[in-house]
Structures are given as C-alpha cells and as structure tokens.
Amino acid sequence: MADTKQADDSTPDARGERRAARLAKQIKAFAKGHGGSVEGQLAYLGQKGTRIVLVAEDGTWGDLVAPTHAVAQQAAERAGITLHESFDGDFAAKVRTGPYEWSRMAGLQLGGPRNG
C-alpha cells in the first residue's frame, strides 16, 4: 500500500535548521553591509520554496530563497528581522532603485538593455 502522507513543512528538520542558520547568517551580513537593520517579507514560490525579500536601512534590497516557508520563517526569526505581511505601502516605499533596476524594468522603452 502506498504511503499517502504529505510532507509536513511546518517545522524544519535538522537539515532545514542548518539551512535556516545559513540564511540567517546571510541576512545578518546583508544588514551589516547596508546600515545595520533589515526588514523583510516572505513570498510563497510554490514547490520552489519561499522567497525572503529584504529591504535594508539604506534602501538596498535583495532576496534569498528558502526550501520551505518554515525554514524562511526560522531564518527571519534567527536574524531578528521585522517581517511584513505584504510588500506594499510604507515597506515598499523604503526600497531605493538605481539606474540598473530602472533600465531592466523599462527595457527598450528607456533605451535600456533588451529584457529577453
């Protein structure tokens, strides 16, 4: 008889805990390099995992991908960052974009590189 139990990703296993520790270390390094504090938001990516979107004190943004939502949550907790429910409003307004991001977003409309 086939095992029909679904994998429970609500709590990280030992491997997940090691991954959360590595992600937390990366989050802390990002914070240290960009003003000291970071805020974040967790975005579900389906089977690929959960994206941890980070916005630093200086407006620099970045992201990391965790294999599960539980690992992403644990990494954020270990790093001590404030998590937002969504990426909008005051949180989104903290993001500072430079010429590279604008040219990639606008592509040929602004004479930037082709996006595809």
trRosetta pair geometry for C-beta under 8 A, 3 or more apart (Angstrom, degrees):
i j d omega theta_ij theta_ji phi_ij phi_ji
8 11 7.2 11 129 30 105 79
9 12 8.0 22 -165 -84 66 53
9 68 4.0 -145 -173 -152 127 140
9 69 6.5 99 123 37 117 81
9 70 5.2 -166 154 5 73 118
9 71 8.0 -59 -175 -12 101 88
10 70 5.6 127 -179 -77 17 132
11 70 5.8 -151 -95 -163 13 149
12 15 7.8 -131 178 76 92 56
12 16 2.8 -146 -159 113 98 125
12 17 5.0 146 116 -55 123 63
12 19 7.4 -144 -152 53 136 100
12 20 5.8 -118 -33 -25 176 130
12 68 7.0 170 -92 64 82 127
12 70 5.1 -175 -47 122 76 112
12 71 5.0 100 -92 -83 125 74
12 74 5.6 -68 -2 0 136 156
13 16 5.0 96 43 12 58 106
13 17 7.1 -109 106 -8 30 91
14 17 5.6 -51 -147 33 31 113
14 18 6.7 32 153 -18 63 101
15 18 5.8 -52 -153 33 33 110
15 19 6.5 31 149 -16 64 106
16 19 5.5 -53 -147 38 35 112
16 20 6.2 39 152 -22 67 104
16 67 7.0 -117 -112 62 87 119
16 68 6.5 -26 -128 36 127 122
16 70 6.7 17 172 98 145 107
16 71 4.7 -121 -165 -85 95 107
16 74 7.5 92 144 37 98 149
17 20 5.5 -49 -145 35 33 114
17 21 6.4 37 152 -22 63 102
17 74 7.1 -82 -115 143 60 156
18 21 5.6 -51 -150 33 32 113
18 22 6.6 32 151 -17 64 103
19 22 5.7 -52 -150 36 34 111
19 23 6.3 33 152 -17 66 106
19 66 6.7 123 138 -144 118 83
19 67 6.3 -3 146 9 168 112
19 71 5.3 -8 94 -158 116 135
19 75 7.7 -65 123 -67 70 119
20 23 5.7 -54 -145 39 31 111
20 24 6.2 35 154 -22 65 106
20 66 7.3 38 -92 -134 68 127
20 71 4.9 -142 -69 -159 92 72
20 72 7.9 -127 -111 -54 88 13
20 74 4.0 -23 -143 100 151 113
20 75 4.4 -142 -153 -64 70 76
20 78 6.2 121 149 0 99 140
21 24 5.7 -52 -147 35 29 113
21 25 6.5 33 152 -21 62 104
21 75 7.7 -121 -39 -107 15 78
21 78 6.6 -113 -106 168 51 170
22 25 5.7 -54 -153 33 32 114
22 26 6.6 31 150 -17 64 105
23 26 5.6 -55 -151 37 35 112
23 27 6.3 38 151 -22 67 104
23 52 6.9 110 -178 13 126 155
23 64 5.6 146 -142 137 99 150
23 66 5.9 -5 -81 -87 163 101
23 71 7.1 106 9 153 148 95
23 72 7.4 -94 145 -114 165 49
23 75 3.6 -26 94 -134 121 146
23 79 7.7 -85 121 -39 75 124
24 27 5.5 -50 -146 35 33 114
24 28 6.3 33 154 -18 65 105
24 74 7.9 -76 -52 126 118 70
24 75 4.7 -153 -56 -156 76 68
24 76 7.8 -135 -98 -45 84 14
24 78 3.6 -47 -106 96 154 118
24 79 4.3 -161 -147 -54 77 85
25 28 5.8 -54 -148 37 30 111
25 29 6.4 31 152 -19 63 106
26 29 5.7 -53 -146 36 32 112
26 30 6.4 36 153 -21 64 104
26 64 6.0 119 102 -90 139 147
27 30 5.7 -53 -151 34 31 114
27 31 6.4 32 150 -19 64 105
27 38 6.3 -150 -179 75 89 154
27 40 7.6 -41 -138 -54 126 145
27 52 7.2 -63 -86 135 118 144
27 54 6.5 -172 -132 -98 86 142
27 64 7.1 -93 -67 4 85 146
27 75 6.5 133 -14 156 136 99
27 76 7.2 162 -108 -104 171 49
27 79 3.8 -23 92 -117 134 160
27 81 6.3 -97 169 -28 135 134
28 31 5.6 -52 -148 36 33 114
28 32 6.3 36 153 -22 65 105
28 79 5.3 -151 -53 -136 81 92
29 32 5.6 -51 -146 35 32 113
29 33 6.4 25 157 -13 63 110
30 33 6.0 -65 -151 41 27 107
30 34 6.3 -15 164 14 64 118
30 38 6.2 58 101 -81 104 150
30 54 5.9 45 122 131 153 158
30 56 6.5 -135 148 -73 90 118
30 62 5.9 -130 -139 51 139 140
31 34 6.5 -87 -143 54 23 86
31 35 7.5 -79 -172 70 59 64
31 36 6.0 13 160 173 90 18
31 37 6.0 3 -155 -125 112 9
31 38 4.2 -103 -89 -19 99 111
31 56 6.3 175 -115 -121 49 97
31 57 7.7 71 -153 -8 74 99
31 79 7.4 150 -15 179 136 112
31 81 7.5 -154 -72 -86 134 107
32 36 6.8 38 -110 -100 39 47
33 56 7.8 -70 83 -119 72 158
34 38 7.4 73 74 -80 114 96
34 56 3.3 8 115 167 132 163
34 57 6.3 159 128 41 80 77
34 58 4.8 -125 -177 30 83 112
34 60 4.6 -112 -134 46 142 128
35 56 5.5 132 36 160 109 102
35 57 3.1 -128 110 69 139 118
35 58 4.3 167 -35 -31 128 90
36 57 5.9 8 53 -2 72 149
37 56 7.3 135 86 -159 47 60
37 57 4.7 83 55 -59 82 113
37 81 7.9 138 -174 -121 70 77
38 54 5.2 -13 -173 -164 124 104
38 55 6.8 148 -158 74 70 39
38 56 5.2 -36 -99 -100 82 61
38 57 7.3 -84 -70 -27 45 73
38 79 7.4 -32 65 145 124 127
38 81 5.0 -44 92 -116 89 122
39 54 7.5 146 78 -153 39 55
39 55 5.3 -20 63 62 88 94
39 81 6.1 157 -120 -179 28 100
39 82 4.7 -30 -121 70 87 97
39 83 7.5 162 -172 -90 72 23
39 84 6.4 47 163 -23 113 107
39 91 6.4 -126 119 -136 139 100
39 94 7.3 67 44 66 128 162
40 52 5.6 -8 -169 -177 137 85
40 53 6.0 151 -156 79 73 54
40 54 5.0 -27 -96 -97 97 60
40 55 7.2 172 -84 17 45 71
40 76 5.8 -134 70 -121 142 117
40 81 5.0 54 5 129 111 140
40 82 7.3 154 28 82 67 49
40 83 5.4 -33 80 -106 84 68
40 84 7.2 -170 96 17 33 81
41 52 7.9 154 74 -157 38 46
41 53 4.8 -13 57 57 88 109
41 83 6.4 122 -100 -163 39 73
41 84 4.7 -42 -85 65 97 90
41 85 7.5 -13 -133 83 100 12
41 86 6.7 31 -145 179 138 11
41 87 4.8 -160 59 -67 167 88
41 91 6.9 96 -49 153 123 150
42 50 5.3 0 -170 174 99 123
42 51 7.2 150 -158 78 47 51
42 52 6.1 -20 -102 -101 69 63
42 53 7.7 -166 -80 18 20 79
42 69 6.5 90 165 -143 138 84
42 72 5.1 120 -127 131 118 135
42 73 6.7 -13 -74 -72 160 71
42 76 7.1 -90 -59 -34 110 149
42 83 6.4 0 -13 -153 96 126
43 50 6.7 152 73 -165 41 69
43 51 4.4 -17 62 60 99 103
43 53 6.1 49 -7 -19 116 112
43 87 7.3 -19 -68 -20 119 126
44 50 5.6 -36 -104 -108 47 83
44 69 6.4 -18 -98 -80 90 115
45 48 4.2 -63 122 72 121 105
45 49 5.5 13 53 68 118 52
45 50 6.1 -174 9 -95 90 25
45 51 5.5 94 -47 -24 117 92
45 65 6.9 -13 3 -138 157 110
48 65 6.8 -46 146 -169 100 135
49 65 5.3 104 81 173 130 92
49 66 5.3 -165 171 91 125 49
49 67 4.6 -104 -103 -143 126 19
49 68 6.0 -80 -135 -53 82 25
49 69 7.8 174 -174 -48 60 50
49 71 7.7 -43 -156 57 114 121
49 72 7.3 136 164 -44 97 117
50 65 7.2 156 80 -155 37 61
50 66 5.0 -15 63 61 90 99
50 68 6.5 17 0 144 109 21
50 69 4.5 110 -52 -92 146 57
50 71 7.5 165 42 64 115 84
50 72 4.0 -90 92 -18 128 152
51 63 5.3 -2 -175 -176 104 127
51 64 7.3 151 -157 79 57 38
51 65 5.4 -33 -100 -99 64 75
51 66 7.9 179 -89 19 16 74
51 72 7.8 41 73 -117 12 145
52 63 6.2 157 79 -158 53 68
52 64 4.6 -9 54 60 108 89
52 65 7.4 -168 14 -84 77 23
52 66 6.2 64 -27 -16 109 106
52 72 5.2 -176 -64 -150 102 103
52 75 6.6 -79 -71 88 159 129
52 76 6.5 -170 -133 -66 124 101
53 61 7.0 -4 -178 -171 86 110
53 63 4.9 -26 -104 -100 55 103
53 87 6.1 -2 83 -90 157 134
54 61 6.3 160 88 -155 60 60
54 62 5.1 -13 61 65 109 77
54 63 6.3 175 14 -89 81 42
54 64 7.2 41 -17 0 119 92
54 81 7.5 -70 -123 -145 93 163
55 59 7.1 -22 -171 -144 93 32
55 60 7.6 160 -154 84 50 40
55 61 4.9 -19 -101 -100 69 91
55 91 6.8 150 32 -179 152 78
55 94 5.0 98 155 98 139 118
55 95 5.6 -89 -121 -78 121 77
56 59 6.9 -37 74 34 78 19
56 60 4.6 2 39 59 122 87
56 61 7.2 -155 9 -78 78 39
56 62 7.9 34 -24 10 104 98
58 96 7.3 -68 138 25 65 137
59 94 5.9 -152 -110 161 68 65
59 95 6.0 106 -167 -163 77 20
59 96 3.0 51 143 -4 135 111
60 96 6.8 -34 -63 55 41 100
61 95 4.9 -3 -40 -128 135 101
61 96 7.8 166 -14 43 92 56
64 75 7.7 -106 95 132 139 156
66 69 7.5 119 90 -96 121 17
66 71 4.2 -173 178 98 121 105
66 72 3.7 -169 36 -66 147 80
66 75 6.1 -158 -86 4 135 139
67 71 5.6 45 51 30 79 154
68 71 4.7 98 57 6 81 100
68 72 7.1 -143 97 -3 45 87
69 72 5.6 -56 -149 38 35 113
69 73 6.1 37 153 -22 68 106
70 73 5.7 -52 -146 36 30 113
70 74 6.3 28 156 -17 64 107
71 74 5.8 -55 -145 39 30 110
71 75 6.3 33 154 -22 64 106
72 75 5.8 -54 -148 34 29 112
72 76 6.4 28 155 -18 63 106
73 76 5.9 -56 -151 36 29 111
73 77 6.4 28 153 -18 64 108
74 77 5.6 -54 -147 38 32 112
74 78 6.2 33 155 -19 66 106
75 78 5.8 -55 -146 37 29 110
75 79 6.2 21 157 -12 64 110
76 79 5.9 -61 -145 43 28 106
76 81 5.2 -85 -160 56 80 103
76 83 5.5 46 166 -65 150 118
77 80 7.4 32 177 -73 32 37
84 87 6.9 114 93 -82 125 47
84 91 4.7 -9 -67 -85 173 162
86 89 7.9 79 87 12 101 101
86 91 7.8 155 92 51 56 140
87 91 6.3 -113 -140 105 46 121
87 92 5.5 93 162 -77 69 99
88 91 6.8 51 61 54 27 100
88 92 5.1 -12 -129 -13 23 131
89 92 6.2 108 48 23 33 97
89 93 6.9 -59 141 -9 36 105
90 93 5.5 -57 -147 34 32 117
90 94 7.1 43 154 -33 62 96
91 94 6.1 -50 -167 14 33 114
92 95 6.0 -38 -172 7 49 115
97 101 3.9 -103 -163 77 107 144
97 102 6.0 125 132 -48 119 81
97 105 7.9 4 -178 -10 155 137
98 101 5.8 102 52 13 58 98
98 102 7.2 -116 111 -1 32 96
99 102 5.7 -61 -145 41 32 110
99 103 6.1 28 161 -18 69 108
100 103 6.1 -60 -148 37 26 105
100 104 6.3 21 157 -15 64 110
101 104 5.8 -60 -146 40 30 109
101 105 6.1 26 157 -18 67 109
102 105 5.8 -56 -141 38 29 107
102 106 5.9 5 166 1 66 115
102 110 6.9 -36 143 68 95 167
102 112 7.4 -167 113 -72 65 145
103 106 6.3 -65 -134 51 26 95
103 107 7.4 94 167 -78 55 21
103 110 6.2 -124 -115 86 63 120
103 111 7.8 -58 -132 86 101 61
103 112 3.0 163 -169 -121 85 128
103 113 6.3 69 144 14 113 78
104 107 7.1 21 -169 -67 26 64
104 112 6.5 -128 -53 158 29 145
104 113 7.1 -5 -93 55 63 101
104 115 6.4 109 -164 -101 62 108
106 109 4.7 -102 174 62 92 106
106 110 4.1 44 113 2 140 116
106 112 5.7 111 78 11 88 134
107 110 7.4 114 69 31 31 81
107 112 5.4 -121 -144 74 15 107
107 113 7.1 -72 -136 84 60 47
107 114 6.5 44 -160 -136 101 30
107 115 4.2 -77 -96 -12 120 114
108 111 7.1 35 -159 -86 43 20
108 112 6.7 -108 -66 56 24 68
108 114 6.4 24 -58 -99 101 64
108 115 7.9 -115 -16 2 79 90
109 112 7.7 -1 51 22 61 98
112 115 7.9 35 106 -48 111 93
